[in-house]
Amino acid sequence: MTCSERPAQRKLVVKGVEFVWVSGGSFLMGDVRGDGAEDEKPPHRVRLDGFWMGRYEVTVGQYRRFCRETGRSMPPQPPGSGEDHPVVNVSWYDAMEFCRWVGRRLPTEAEWEYAARAGGRKLRYPRGEALTHDDANFSGIGGADRWEGPAPVGSFPPNALGLCDMDGNVREWCLDRYRKDYYRYSNSIRNPKGA
């Protein structure tokens, strides 16, 4: 099943970008398995209101349209990157401007983690306990992963919320500013915005 074969759910399309409604809830954010990085500790309870999340990574084609309509320059893309591939070489500020253009915003780190873990489940990966080349594009090729670089968006099965490419492919920006010890001092349990 590719990401285009997904369960019916509430969605929104703005300027060609598809969003999925993620119902809010409470979850344990951070290193819930005890094997993560220090900046993911300690795990802490977070409550989120519902939010819209992009079903796919932003594509080269979507970003090119944004550049044309706003007079911005298109960043260089890897060789072989088609219009359906995820855009790369975009700064956090560029991502913020793209989101404003679409009338949305970047997800917070808490929202991204909640969505990636399919509603805050205690999963190692967005679709379960193992990650194979049949689940995502990462580190070489094999199985369904036949791309040395980024794969076209939605090339792999979605997680339980219908979101694609929540692991592998390319790194994604969040709204929050990074602080390595933020979890130690975070006292915001409802809709945290980060450091």
VOPAGU-2260 file (C-alpha; in pm, 1 decimal, decimal comma):
REM VOPAGU-2260
SITE   aa  ch    i         X         Y         Z
SITE  MET   A    0       0,0       0,0       0,0
SITE  THR   A    1     145,5     337,0     -97,8
SITE  CYS   A    2      63,1     653,9      86,1
SITE  SER   A    3    -203,0     744,9    -170,9
SITE  GLU   A    4    -404,1     441,8     -56,8
SITE  ARG   A    5    -516,4     578,0     280,6
SITE  PRO   A    6    -808,3     557,3     517,2
SITE  ALA   A    7   -1085,1     815,3     482,6
SITE  GLN   A    8   -1033,9    1109,6     715,7
SITE  ARG   A    9   -1083,8    1482,3     745,5
SITE  LYS   A   10    -854,5    1665,2     506,9
SITE  LEU   A   11    -786,9    2009,3     367,3
SITE  VAL   A   12    -607,1    2111,7      47,6
SITE  VAL   A   13    -458,0    2460,5      24,8
SITE  LYS   A   14    -257,2    2572,4    -282,4
SITE  GLY   A   15    -202,9    2209,2    -376,1
SITE  VAL   A   16     -76,6    2109,3     -28,6
SITE  GLU   A   17    -280,7    1835,8     141,3
SITE  PHE   A   18    -335,5    1845,8     518,1
SITE  VAL   A   19    -480,0    1584,3     754,0
SITE  TRP   A   20    -664,2    1672,6    1074,7
SITE  VAL   A   21    -489,1    1519,7    1376,4
SITE  SER   A   22    -720,2    1494,0    1676,1
SITE  GLY   A   23    -553,6    1617,9    1991,4
SITE  GLY   A   24    -476,2    1411,4    2295,3
SITE  SER   A   25    -236,5    1344,9    2576,5
SITE  PHE   A   26      88,8    1152,8    2538,3
SITE  LEU   A   27     428,5    1094,8    2691,0
SITE  MET   A   28     672,0    1299,1    2482,0
SITE  GLY   A   29    1040,3    1218,3    2456,2
SITE  ASP   A   30    1247,4     908,0    2514,0
SITE  VAL   A   31     972,2     671,3    2627,8
SITE  ARG   A   32    1183,9     362,0    2558,0
SITE  GLY   A   33    1498,4     464,9    2748,1
SITE  ASP   A   34    1732,1     435,1    2450,3
SITE  GLY   A   35    1720,2     785,3    2301,8
SITE  ALA   A   36    1944,6    1089,9    2305,2
SITE  GLU   A   37    1997,3    1308,2    2612,6
SITE  ASP   A   38    1800,7    1596,7    2454,8
SITE  GLU   A   39    1491,7    1367,1    2453,2
SITE  LYS   A   40    1497,7    1321,5    2833,0
SITE  PRO   A   41    1318,7    1310,1    3060,5
SITE  PRO   A   42     993,5    1203,0    2897,0
SITE  HIS   A   43     708,5    1427,7    3005,5
SITE  ARG   A   44     329,2    1432,6    2970,5
SITE  VAL   A   45     198,4    1670,8    2702,9
SITE  ARG   A   46    -159,5    1756,2    2604,0
SITE  LEU   A   47    -226,3    1882,5    2252,3
SITE  ASP   A   48    -530,0    2039,5    2093,6
SITE  GLY   A   49    -617,7    1912,2    1746,0
SITE  PHE   A   50    -409,7    2046,5    1454,9
SITE  TRP   A   51    -360,1    2021,2    1079,1
SITE  MET   A   52     -51,0    1833,7     957,9
SITE  GLY   A   53      80,5    1805,9     603,7
SITE  ARG   A   54      10,4    1456,2     470,5
SITE  TYR   A   55     330,8    1462,8     266,1
SITE  GLU   A   56     662,3    1642,0     275,1
SITE  VAL   A   57     656,6    1963,9      67,8
SITE  THR   A   58     746,8    1876,2    -289,3
SITE  VAL   A   59     982,5    2044,5    -532,0
SITE  GLY   A   60     678,0    2131,8    -746,9
SITE  GLN   A   61     488,3    2291,2    -456,9
SITE  TYR   A   62     792,6    2489,5    -348,2
SITE  ARG   A   63     862,8    2596,8    -708,3
SITE  ARG   A   64     507,9    2737,1    -730,5
SITE  PHE   A   65     567,0    2927,4    -403,5
SITE  CYS   A   66     891,2    3072,0    -546,1
SITE  ARG   A   67     721,3    3177,7    -871,5
SITE  GLU   A   68     429,9    3344,6    -691,9
SITE  THR   A   69     647,3    3523,8    -434,6
SITE  GLY   A   70     950,9    3613,7    -647,7
SITE  ARG   A   71    1187,6    3397,8    -442,2
SITE  SER   A   72    1476,2    3192,8    -577,4
SITE  MET   A   73    1443,9    2816,5    -596,4
SITE  PRO   A   74    1713,8    2644,5    -387,8
SITE  PRO   A   75    1935,3    2389,3    -565,5
SITE  GLN   A   76    1797,3    2035,4    -564,4
SITE  PRO   A   77    1985,6    1704,5    -595,7
SITE  PRO   A   78    2036,1    1553,2    -941,9
SITE  GLY   A   79    1735,6    1344,8   -1044,6
SITE  SER   A   80    1500,4    1525,9    -807,9
SITE  GLY   A   81    1161,5    1549,5    -977,4
SITE  GLU   A   82     861,8    1770,6    -905,6
SITE  ASP   A   83     719,1    1498,5    -676,0
SITE  HIS   A   84    1034,9    1470,2    -463,2
SITE  PRO   A   85    1065,6    1650,4    -127,4
SITE  VAL   A   86    1225,7    1992,1    -153,0
SITE  VAL   A   87    1564,3    2023,0      21,9
SITE  ASN   A   88    1810,1    2303,8     100,5
SITE  VAL   A   89    1534,1    2513,0     256,4
SITE  SER   A   90    1618,4    2713,2     569,0
SITE  TRP   A   91    1388,9    2734,8     872,1
SITE  TYR   A   92    1305,2    3091,5     765,4
SITE  ASP   A   93    1218,9    2973,6     413,4
SITE  ALA   A   94     996,7    2700,9     561,6
SITE  MET   A   95     821,5    2961,5     778,4
SITE  GLU   A   96     755,2    3179,0     470,9
SITE  PHE   A   97     621,2    2882,2     274,8
SITE  CYS   A   98     382,2    2804,0     560,9
SITE  ARG   A   99     261,6    3166,1     572,7
SITE  TRP   A  100     202,2    3152,8     196,6
SITE  VAL   A  101     -12,9    2841,7     245,4
SITE  GLY   A  102    -191,1    3003,3     542,0
SITE  ARG   A  103     -58,0    2748,4     791,2
SITE  ARG   A  104     242,4    2709,9    1022,5
SITE  LEU   A  105     512,7    2456,9    1096,0
SITE  PRO   A  106     415,7    2193,1    1353,0
SITE  THR   A  107     566,6    2223,5    1698,5
SITE  GLU   A  108     807,5    1950,9    1804,3
SITE  ALA   A  109     534,7    1807,3    2028,7
SITE  GLU   A  110     282,0    1802,6    1741,8
SITE  TRP   A  111     534,5    1644,6    1504,6
SITE  GLU   A  112     625,5    1370,0    1753,6
SITE  TYR   A  113     258,9    1303,7    1837,0
SITE  ALA   A  114     173,5    1278,4    1466,1
SITE  ALA   A  115     479,6    1068,2    1378,7
SITE  ARG   A  116     396,7     826,3    1658,1
SITE  ALA   A  117      40,0     795,7    1524,5
SITE  GLY   A  118    -128,8     976,8    1811,6
SITE  GLY   A  119     150,2     947,7    2067,4
SITE  ARG   A  120     175,4     568,5    2074,2
SITE  LYS   A  121     489,6     420,1    2228,3
SITE  LEU   A  122     632,9     322,1    1891,5
SITE  ARG   A  123     998,7     306,9    1795,3
SITE  TYR   A  124     910,6     408,3    1437,8
SITE  PRO   A  125     599,5     570,0    1285,2
SITE  ARG   A  126     456,6     233,6    1177,4
SITE  GLY   A  127     581,1      -0,7    1449,6
SITE  GLU   A  128     885,4    -149,0    1618,9
SITE  ALA   A  129    1098,2    -217,1    1312,0
SITE  LEU   A  130    1205,3      -2,8    1019,1
SITE  THR   A  131    1286,4    -169,0     688,9
SITE  HIS   A  132    1341,3     -50,1     335,8
SITE  ASP   A  133     981,0    -153,7     269,0
SITE  ASP   A  134     870,1     114,0     521,6
SITE  ALA   A  135    1089,5     413,7     438,5
SITE  ASN   A  136    1369,9     560,6     232,6
SITE  PHE   A  137    1693,6     561,2     433,2
SITE  SER   A  138    2063,7     472,2     424,3
SITE  GLY   A  139    2105,2     287,0      95,9
SITE  ILE   A  140    1859,3      84,0    -105,8
SITE  GLY   A  141    1670,7    -243,5     -63,5
SITE  GLY   A  142    1316,6    -377,0     -57,0
SITE  ALA   A  143    1073,4    -112,5    -182,7
SITE  ASP   A  144    1341,0     157,4    -133,8
SITE  ARG   A  145    1510,4     191,8    -470,4
SITE  TRP   A  146    1631,2     551,3    -431,5
SITE  GLU   A  147    1989,0     643,5    -341,0
SITE  GLY   A  148    1867,5     995,2    -253,7
SITE  PRO   A  149    1524,8    1117,3    -143,5
SITE  ALA   A  150    1225,6     920,5    -273,1
SITE  PRO   A  151     916,9    1081,7    -426,2
SITE  VAL   A  152     679,3    1176,3    -143,9
SITE  GLY   A  153     422,9     912,1     -50,7
SITE  SER   A  154     627,3     621,7    -190,8
SITE  PHE   A  155     584,9     420,0     128,7
SITE  PRO   A  156     283,2     318,6     339,8
SITE  PRO   A  157     136,8     582,4     574,4
SITE  ASN   A  158     126,8     560,7     950,7
SITE  ALA   A  159    -205,2     498,3    1129,8
SITE  LEU   A  160    -303,1     867,3    1090,1
SITE  GLY   A  161    -252,2     855,3     712,8
SITE  LEU   A  162      69,7    1063,0     725,7
SITE  CYS   A  163     352,7     971,7     492,0
SITE  ASP   A  164     731,0     984,8     521,5
SITE  MET   A  165     731,8    1054,2     895,6
SITE  ASP   A  166    1055,8     856,5     909,8
SITE  GLY   A  167    1335,7     852,3     655,7
SITE  ASN   A  168    1359,4    1047,7     330,1
SITE  VAL   A  169    1454,1    1402,9     441,4
SITE  ARG   A  170    1471,6    1600,6     765,0
SITE  GLU   A  171    1179,7    1826,4     844,7
SITE  TRP   A  172    1156,3    2158,7    1025,9
SITE  CYS   A  173     949,2    2223,1    1338,7
SITE  LEU   A  174     829,2    2556,6    1476,2
SITE  ASP   A  175    1027,7    2534,3    1801,9
SITE  ARG   A  176    1376,0    2668,4    1851,9
SITE  TYR   A  177    1618,6    2400,8    1970,4
SITE  ARG   A  178    1761,9    2388,7    2321,5
SITE  LYS   A  179    1945,8    2070,0    2422,0
SITE  ASP   A  180    1824,4    2077,0    2784,4
SITE  TYR   A  181    1469,8    2195,7    2714,4
SITE  TYR   A  182    1301,4    1874,7    2837,5
SITE  ARG   A  183    1466,6    1911,7    3178,9
SITE  TYR   A  184    1309,1    2255,0    3232,0
SITE  SER   A  185     987,9    2226,5    3031,0
SITE  ASN   A  186     688,3    2294,2    3251,5
SITE  SER   A  187     438,7    2352,5    2972,4
SITE  ILE   A  188     212,2    2050,7    2952,3
SITE  ARG   A  189     -50,9    2192,3    2714,7
SITE  ASN   A  190      47,8    2280,2    2357,4
SITE  PRO   A  191     418,4    2344,3    2435,3
SITE  LYS   A  192     594,9    2577,3    2194,7
SITE  GLY   A  193     951,4    2477,2    2282,0
SITE  ALA   A  194    1245,5    2677,3    2410,3
